Amino acid sequence: MSAPPSGSGSQPPPAPASENFSPELLRMYYDRVFPAAAMCRWLGYGTAQLADTGARLLQRREFSFTTGDDVYIRYLSYENEAGLKKDLLAKLPHKIDIGAIFSAPPSDHKKYKLFEPKQRELIIDIDLTDYDFLEVDVKRLETCDRCWPLMALAMRVLERALREDFGRGLGSGGGGRRQGARAQGHILCVYSGRRGIHLWVCDARARRIPSMKCLGSFQVRGAVADYLGPVLAPATGRFAIRTPMHPSLARAYKDELEPFFHSHMLKGEAAGGVCGGASRRQKKLLAMLENEQIAEQLLDAFEKRPAMSGAERWKRIKSECKTPKLAAVLTEVVFTYTYPRLDVNVSKGMNHLLKSPWCVHPKTGRVCVPVNVSECEEFDPSSVPTLKTIADDLDAGGASLKDGRDISRTRLAPFEAAFDAFLAKCENAIRGERAREKAAAPLASSGAELF
């Protein structure tokens, strides 16, 4: 991987994939560790005990499995934890994906003439392979620990945008946003097990956003995705940022992107970061200026002083780009090297399936664990438990616990605690919303107007 962000820490080489992932290890994981009960609590959103079985969300949720021989099984659904766990052990899926909540149980979809998605979390998918300037080696199994800061930055920028820019419903816990306060909503961030992150916006209003309902010429989910993801212009290789900048982008630039660019992207290999080291990196950045004369002058200056630091090179670039047009170009360059690169198609549709939390990446053997945004800088992908380390933990702990809490005896315990805390917040919000609905019911029946 070339031109990563700064950070000289080394990580031990990962164990061979065969040691970290096998049918035997997978069976052990699904049988003794996989948090099926917590997953069903999450995806049921407090509806498991409703008298109206048709209103129970878990049984209308689509799961899909990819087996070890690459058989892709869609439209699976389960009424409870027992059914999910039974199928996991029977099929031993190498990958678990989660889809939408449909109008009927997906396993019975052929029985219904009308079968359509009704709810879906707003999901965001970010992968390091989309950061083309990193020149990610697709054969590399692990996320480089020097590249993780870009993922941490993406989580901070997107989580703040979701909470502060969309107010009531998207990441706001359904209760709106108080003036001067950050909304305390339900956004689940998950490490993908290799080199990406997934964000799940789980609030009820976010789940009910349609993909095709028009607001003017915009599709709602598409509008949210486009808002969060500026367009990367193929002709320039830069993010296209309008001037004056949108307040949300201006906030991200001032508070996150520009400081990160200086602290990370101008350092790294050969101390030049994206401005130095290999000539192809210098040329890639200078080509974004779209001014051959200035680019040639800068390249000549850099070649004459190869020991020039990244900060010094960037200062020299800025000194040559004094016109308003070139100054705007430099702003776009900073965005290009720092702003999260979303797969917007994942966010736009309700039918897109996304890798489940707690499944295992077959290439690395690492579990897809929740990540606390407030601690994302300290998160180390190379320390995420693998099936092998989980098995070692269980072997060291002796016999299996009767209450099915074997996960608490493994290195997954802190991640499980974080997931449980997330579920508790979701369930508290659901109980509060139901109490408000119950209190409002007499007013509704009397004809009073509700707000």
N, C-alpha and C positions, 0 to 999 in steps of 0.2 A: 504494500500500500504506500502510495507516495503522497507527500505533502500533507501529513495529518496535522491536527491541532497539537499544541504543545503538550508536554508531559513525557518525561523520560523513564517513567517507571516500567519495569519489565514484568511480564507475567509468565508463569511456568508453562511449558508446552502442554497442551491438553492431552489427555490419554487418548489412545486410538479409539475411533468411534465404536469398534466392536466391543471394547471394554465398557463403554458408557451406555451402550444401547443394544439390547438383545430381546428376543421374545420372553426369555425367562425373567429378565429384569423388568420388562414392561408388565408382565403378569403380577409380579411382586408389587409393583407400584399401584396398579389398578386395584389390587386386592386389599392392600394394607395401608396405602398412603393417600391416594387420590381423594380429594375432599368432595365427594359426590353430594353429600348432604348440604354443604355450603353452596355448591354450585346450584343446586335446586332451589335453595332459599333465594339466591340472587335472581335467577331467571324466573322465579315465580312471583316476585315483587309483592309478597304478602297476600297472595290470593289462594294459597294451598288449602285453606280451611273454609273457603266460601261455600255456602250451601248450593249455589248455582254452579254446577260443575263446568258448564260452558264458559264461565267467567274465569276459570283457573288458567293462568297464562302458561304455566310450564307445559301442560299437555298440548298446547298449540304452538310450541316453539320447535323450530326445525334444528336438528343436529345432522351433521354429515360425518362419516368416517372414511378415512383412506387407509386401507389395509396394507400389510407388508408386501403383498404382490401387486400393489398399485390399483386395486379395485376401489372405485369411488362409489360410496353408498349414500344417496341423498334421502331426504324426507323421512328421517327417523324422528320419533318423538316418544316421550315417556311421561307417565303419570306421576312418578315419584322416584326417589333416590334408588330404591331397590331395582326398579326396571332399568335405570341407567347403568348401575353397577353391574347387573347381570349381563347386559349387552357388551359392556366394556371388556369383561372377562371372556365372553364368548367370541368376540371378533378381534380383540387385541389391536385396535386401530393405532397405526403409527402417527396419525394426525386426526385431531378432532376440530371440526369447524362449527360455528354457531351462526344460524340464520335468523330470519324474522319470526315474529309471532303471527301466525296465519289465522284465517277465518275458521279453520277447522283443524283437527289434529293432522299433521303432515303424514303420519303413517297411514292415514285413511284417505289421503287426498284423491284417490281414484274414485271414491264413492260420491264425490261432490262435483256438481257442474260448476259451481262458483267456489273457487279456491284462490284466495288472494292474500297478500301480506297486509296486516292491519297495524302492526307496531314494529319498530326497529330502533335500537339505540343509534344515535348519531355516532358513527365510528370514523376514526382517523388512523391511517396507516402510514408510517414513515420508515423508510429503509435506507441504510447507508449506501447501498448500491446506486441510489438515485442521485447521490452527491458526486457528480461526474469528476469534479476536480480532485477528489480523493484517489481516483484511479484504483478503486477497490478490486482486489484480486478475488474473483468469484470462487476460486478454488480454496481460498482460506476459510477454514471452518469457524474460527472465532472472531468476535468483534475485537479489533485492536483497542487496547485500553487507552491509547492516545486519541482515539476517535470518539469514544463515548461522550466526551464533553459536548459534542455537537448534538447528540441525542438528548442530553440533559437540557441544553439550551432550547431545543425544540419543545420539550415538555413544558418548560417554564413559560415560553412565549405563547403557546397554544392554550395552556390551561388558564393563563391570565386573560387572553382574548375571549375565551368561552365564558368566563365568569363575569368579566367587566363590560363586555361589548354587547352581549345579547340579553342582559337583564333577566326578566322573568322567564324561566323555563329551560334555557340552555345552560346547564351547569350552575343553576341558581337555587337548586333544591325546591323549585316550584313556588318559592315564596317571595320572589322579586328581589331587588337589590336595594339595600338601604343607602341613602346618600352618604358618600364618604367611606363606605365599608365594602369589603370584598365579600361576594356572595359565597355561602358555604354550601356548595352543591355536590352532586354525585358524579364525579368524573373518575373513572377507574383507568389507571395507566398500567400497562402490562409490557414487560420485556418479552420479545418474541422468541427468545431462546437462541438467537444467533446474532443478527446485526440490525435489529429494528425495534420499534416500539408501536404499540397500539393504544389508542385512547378510546374509551367507551363513555359516552355521555348518556347517563342512565335515567335522568329525570323523566317523569311521565310525559311532560309536554314535548321533550326532545324525542321520545320514542314514538309519539303520535304525529310527528312532522311527516306529511306525505311527500312522496318523491315526484309526483306529477301535478299536484295542485298548483295552479298558476297564480302568481301575484304580479299582475301586469304581464311582462314577457319573461318573468323569472320562474323557475321551479324552486320550491322552497329549499330543499336539501342542496340543490345545485348552487343556489345563491349563498348559502352558508359556506359551502366548500370553496366557492370562488372568492368569497370575502376573506377566508383564512389563507388561501393559496394564491398569491400573485402569479402572473403568467411569466414563464421563462421564455423569452423571445429567441427562437432558433437563429435568427439573422445576426444577433449581437452576442448571444451567449449569456445575456444578463437578464435578471428580473426586470420587468417593465414597471417602474414606479412613477406614478403621475406626480406632477408638481402643481400646486402645493400638495404635500403628502397627506394622506388620510390620517386623522388623529390616532387611530389604532396603530398604524404602521409607524407614525412619528414617535409614539410612546415606546414601541418595541425597539425602534432604532436607537433612541436616546438611552433607554434604561438597560437594554440587553445586547443588541446586535453590535453597535459600535464599540462598547467596552470589550465584548468578547473578541471582536476582530483584532483589537490591539493586544489583548492578553493571550490569545491563543493562535490566531491565524497568521500573525506576523512572526511567529516563533516556530520551533520544530526543526526539521531537517536543515542542516547547514546554517542554522540560526536565521535563515531568511524567510522561512515559512512559505506562504503562497507567492511571495515576491522574490524568492531566491532559490538557491540550490540548483536543481536541474533546469537547464535552459528552457525546456518545454513548459515548465510551470511559469517562468517569467514571461515567456511569449504568450501563453494563454491569457494571463492577466492583462498584459499590455495590448493584446489584440482587442480586448473589450473596450479600449479607449476609442477605437475607430478613428485614430489619427496616426497615420503611418509615420509622419515626420517626428512627432513627439515620442512615439514608441521606439523608433530607431535611436533617437538621442538618449533615451533612458536606458535602453539595452546596452548601448555603447558605454554609458557611465557605469552600469552595474558590472560589466565585464572587466572594466579597468580597475574596479574595486571589489573583488569577489568576497572580501571579508565584511563588506557593509551589512549591517544588521537589517532585519525585516522592517523595524521601525524607521531606520534611516532611509531605506529604499522607499517606503510609503511616504515619508516626508518629502522626498525628492519628487515623487510622482505628483503629490499635491501641489508642489511649487510650480510644476509645469502645466497644471490644469486649473487655471485661474478664472476662465470664463464661466458664466453661469451654466452653460450647456455642459462643459466638462466637469464642473463641480457636481452637477446632477448625475452625470455618468459615474463618478466615484461613489456617490451614494448608492447607486444601483449595484456597483461592484461589491460593496460591503454586504448588501442584501444577498447577492448571489453566493457569497461565501459563508453566510451565516443563517439566513432565514430558513425555517423548516420547509422541506420539500415533500409536499403531500401527494399521495396518489388520490387525486380528487375523485376519480371514478368510484373508488371504494366508498366515499362519503355520500355520493349523490343518490345511489339507489337503495331501495329497501331489500332487494333480493340478494345482495352481495353477502357471501358467507366469509367469516373471519375466524382465524385461528383462536381456539378457546384458551382462556387462562387455564393454567395447570396442566395443559397437555405437554408433551415432551418433543423437543426438536430432534428428529431422527439423525441429523447430521452431527449434532454436538452431544446429544444425550442430556442437554440441560432443560430444566423445567421452565415453562413460561410463567414467571412469577410477577405478582403485583409490585409496582415501584411507587414509593411515596415521593410525590413531586418535591416536597419540602426537603427531602434528603437525596435528591437525584444526583447531585454532584458526588456524593460519597458512594453511590452504587457502583459496584465493580462486576461487570458481566462475567469475568473469568472466575469469580467466586460463587456464582450461582450453582446450586447443587445439581449434580448429574445423577442418573439412575444408579451408577456405581457407588457414589458417595452416600446416597440414601440407603442403599443396601448395606454398606459398611456401618452406618449409624444404627440400623436395625439389628444387625448381627451383634454389635457391641452392647445393645440394650437388652438382649435376652428375648424371652417369649413375647408373643404378640399380646397387646392389651385387649381385654374383652370389650371395652367400650368403643373400639374402632378409632382410638386416638393415637395411632402409631405415628401419624405425621408430627405430633408434638414432640417426639423423641428424635427427630431428625433435624438437619440443618434448614429444613423448610419451615420450622416453627415460627421464626419472626415474620416470614411472609404470610403464613396462615393467620397470625395475629393481626397483621395489617388488613388482610382481607375481611376478617371478622369485624374489625372496627368499621370498615367501609360498609359492610352489610348492616351493622347496627345503626349507622346514620341513615341509611336508606329506609330501614324499617321504622325508625322513629319518625321520619318525615311522612311515611305512608300512614302511620297511626294518627299523626296530627292532621293530615289532610282529610282522613275519614271522620275525625271528630268535628272538623269544621263543616264537612258536608252534612253530617247528622244534625248539627246545630242549625244549619241553614234550611233543612228540609221543612220545618213548620212554616218558615217565612215563604218558601216557595209555594207550599200548598195554599197559603192565604192570599197569594197573588202579589206579595211584596217583591220589589225589584232587587235582584242580587247583583253584587259588584265583585 
